[in-house]
């Protein structure tokens, strides 16, 4: 894939991620834990990591978080979003590199979801100065298994579409 095409695809993915993030913020969820979301924009992060690798996937994630902050006006959401994306991105890349024969895309997504939750709880604990924020972690990790599964399934369909519709070959993937 040439550099221009790659940059355009990265920008499109970051834009889609921020739009999904805005849409997701409008979905009312029952109060189970503060900040609980479905993780729709994480579909784009996983697709970016698989398609471009860690550095460019992280760049897409950072751009998505910045765009979401600018569109929503919520600076604190950027702190939570990017810290979760950074730790989950690192965890998913490690799983991709060292567990490629062991983890499916769905498994990698569940790992990412878990580490995203861990990072966000850690950041909220630091910001609020309250270690009790970690009491939300068990329920978030359980819910994260289901949302990670959904994100993984959705990512598989998007990757198949990218492969067929825009001639993104498997050789271009960083797997």
Buried (B, 14 or more C-beta within 10 A) or exposed (E): BEEEEBEEBBEEBBBBBBBBBBEBBEEEEEEEBEBBBBBBBBBBBBBBBBBBBBEBBBBBBBBBBBBBBEEBEBEEBBBBBBBBBBBBBBBBBBBBEEEEEEBEBBBBBBBBBBBBBBBBBBBBBEEEEEEEBBEBBEEBBEBBEEBBBBBBBBBBEBBEEBBEEEEBEEEBBBB
